[in-house]
Amino acid sequence: MNREDQLNKIVSDRCLEMGLYLVDLEIKGDKNNPLFLVFADKEDGITLGECEKLSRAIQDEIDFNDDFPVKYRLDVSSPGLDRPLKEDFQFKKNINKNLDVKISHEDSVKKMVGTLKSFDSDTLSLEDSKGHGFIVQRKDILEAKVKLQW
């Protein structure tokens, strides 16, 4: 098992134990001094205390694993509004909010904006500003984010 797979297992297991969802995991930096970015959440939102507890649990496991470098940086946080929505619980939290959606459409990328009305495992149901509903196939979604209102 490579380092990325090991880290994914460690983080996934700790999230599961704490009742959290692993939203995303990124590894940046170089091999000898990596940066591990962990984005976790739960349906009613993750607290700073939960991020700290998760960080300590992950760090404890990494520190006792010889496959990881001695020097590394670990950042654990909520996904934030600028991160793409991926999991069902994220879509559920954002029902009736405006989304920016990029979809793959006939060998190009199409951008759409609409209010999320409902979703299931295959589709998102959105409504545009004129009240017209439309369905987006989840398999075609390249990225879906909450549209920030200013």
C-alpha positions as CSV (number, residue, x, y, z in Angstrom):
1,M,0.0,0.0,0.0
2,N,1.5,3.4,-1.0
3,R,1.6,6.4,1.3
4,E,-1.5,8.0,-0.2
5,D,-3.6,4.9,0.3
6,Q,-2.3,4.5,3.9
7,L,-3.1,8.1,4.7
8,N,-6.6,7.7,3.1
9,K,-7.2,4.6,5.3
10,I,-6.0,6.4,8.4
11,V,-8.1,9.5,7.9
12,S,-11.2,7.5,6.7
13,D,-11.0,5.3,9.8
14,R,-10.6,8.2,12.2
15,C,-13.5,10.1,10.5
16,L,-15.7,7.1,10.8
17,E,-14.9,6.7,14.5
18,M,-15.8,10.3,15.1
19,G,-19.0,10.3,13.0
20,L,-17.5,12.6,10.4
21,Y,-17.4,12.5,6.6
22,L,-14.1,12.6,4.8
23,V,-14.9,15.2,2.1
24,D,-11.5,15.4,0.5
25,L,-7.8,14.6,1.1
26,E,-4.9,16.3,-0.7
27,I,-1.2,15.7,-0.5
28,K,1.0,18.6,-1.5
29,G,4.6,19.5,-1.1
30,D,7.5,17.1,-1.6
31,K,8.1,13.5,-0.6
32,N,10.3,14.4,2.4
33,N,8.2,17.4,3.7
34,P,4.6,16.8,2.6
35,L,1.5,18.8,3.5
36,F,-1.6,16.7,4.2
37,L,-4.8,18.6,3.7
38,V,-7.9,16.9,5.3
39,F,-11.4,18.3,4.7
40,A,-14.0,16.7,7.0
41,D,-17.6,17.6,7.8
42,K,-20.8,16.3,9.2
43,E,-24.5,17.1,8.4
44,D,-24.8,19.8,11.0
45,G,-21.3,21.2,10.4
46,I,-18.0,20.4,12.0
47,T,-16.7,22.4,14.9
48,L,-13.2,23.6,15.6
49,G,-12.9,21.2,18.5
50,E,-13.8,18.3,16.3
51,C,-11.2,19.4,13.7
52,E,-8.6,19.5,16.5
53,K,-9.6,16.1,17.9
54,L,-9.4,14.6,14.4
55,S,-6.1,16.2,13.7
56,R,-4.6,14.8,16.9
57,A,-6.0,11.3,16.2
58,I,-4.5,11.4,12.6
59,Q,-1.2,12.8,13.9
60,D,-0.9,10.1,16.5
61,E,-1.2,7.4,13.9
62,I,1.1,9.0,11.4
63,D,3.8,9.6,14.0
64,F,4.0,5.9,14.8
65,N,4.1,4.8,11.2
66,D,7.6,4.4,9.7
67,D,6.2,4.8,6.2
68,F,5.6,8.5,6.8
69,P,8.4,11.2,7.0
70,V,9.4,12.7,10.3
71,K,8.7,16.2,8.9
72,Y,5.2,16.8,7.6
73,R,2.4,19.3,8.1
74,L,-1.2,18.3,8.7
75,D,-4.1,20.7,8.2
76,V,-7.6,19.6,9.1
77,S,-10.6,21.8,8.4
78,S,-14.1,22.0,7.1
79,P,-14.4,22.1,3.4
80,G,-15.6,25.7,3.3
81,L,-17.9,27.3,0.7
82,D,-15.3,27.4,-2.0
83,R,-14.9,23.6,-2.1
84,P,-16.9,21.5,-4.6
85,L,-19.9,19.6,-3.3
86,K,-19.3,15.8,-3.7
87,E,-21.3,13.9,-1.1
88,D,-25.0,13.5,-0.6
89,F,-25.0,15.1,2.8
90,Q,-23.4,18.2,1.2
91,F,-26.2,18.5,-1.3
92,K,-28.7,17.9,1.5
93,K,-27.3,20.8,3.5
94,N,-27.6,23.1,0.5
95,I,-31.2,22.5,-0.6
96,N,-32.7,25.8,-1.6
97,K,-29.3,27.4,-2.1
98,N,-27.9,28.7,-5.4
99,L,-25.3,26.5,-7.0
100,D,-22.7,27.1,-9.7
101,V,-22.6,23.9,-11.7
102,K,-20.1,23.0,-14.5
103,I,-21.2,20.0,-16.6
104,S,-19.6,18.1,-19.4
105,H,-21.8,18.8,-22.5
106,E,-21.0,17.6,-26.0
107,D,-17.2,17.7,-25.6
108,S,-17.3,21.1,-23.9
109,V,-18.0,22.6,-20.5
110,K,-21.3,24.2,-19.8
111,K,-21.8,26.5,-16.8
112,M,-25.2,26.7,-15.1
113,V,-26.6,28.5,-12.1
114,G,-29.7,27.4,-10.2
115,T,-31.3,26.8,-6.9
116,L,-31.0,23.2,-5.7
117,K,-34.5,21.9,-5.2
118,S,-33.8,18.2,-4.8
119,F,-31.3,15.4,-5.6
120,D,-30.9,11.7,-5.7
121,S,-28.1,9.3,-6.6
122,D,-28.3,10.1,-10.3
123,T,-29.6,13.7,-10.7
124,L,-29.8,17.2,-9.3
125,S,-33.0,19.2,-9.7
126,L,-32.3,22.9,-10.1
127,E,-34.5,25.9,-10.8
128,D,-33.2,29.0,-12.6
129,S,-33.9,32.6,-11.7
130,K,-37.0,32.6,-13.9
131,G,-38.5,29.6,-12.1
132,H,-37.8,27.1,-14.9
133,G,-36.8,23.7,-13.5
134,F,-34.1,21.5,-15.1
135,I,-32.4,18.2,-14.3
136,V,-28.7,17.7,-14.3
137,Q,-27.2,14.2,-14.5
138,R,-24.7,13.8,-11.6
139,K,-22.4,11.7,-13.9
140,D,-22.1,14.8,-16.1
141,I,-21.1,17.2,-13.3
142,L,-17.5,18.3,-13.3
143,E,-18.0,20.6,-10.4
144,A,-20.8,21.9,-8.2
145,K,-20.3,24.7,-5.7
146,V,-22.5,26.9,-3.6
147,K,-22.8,30.3,-5.3
148,L,-21.6,33.0,-3.0
149,Q,-24.0,35.9,-2.6
150,W,-22.4,39.3,-2.1
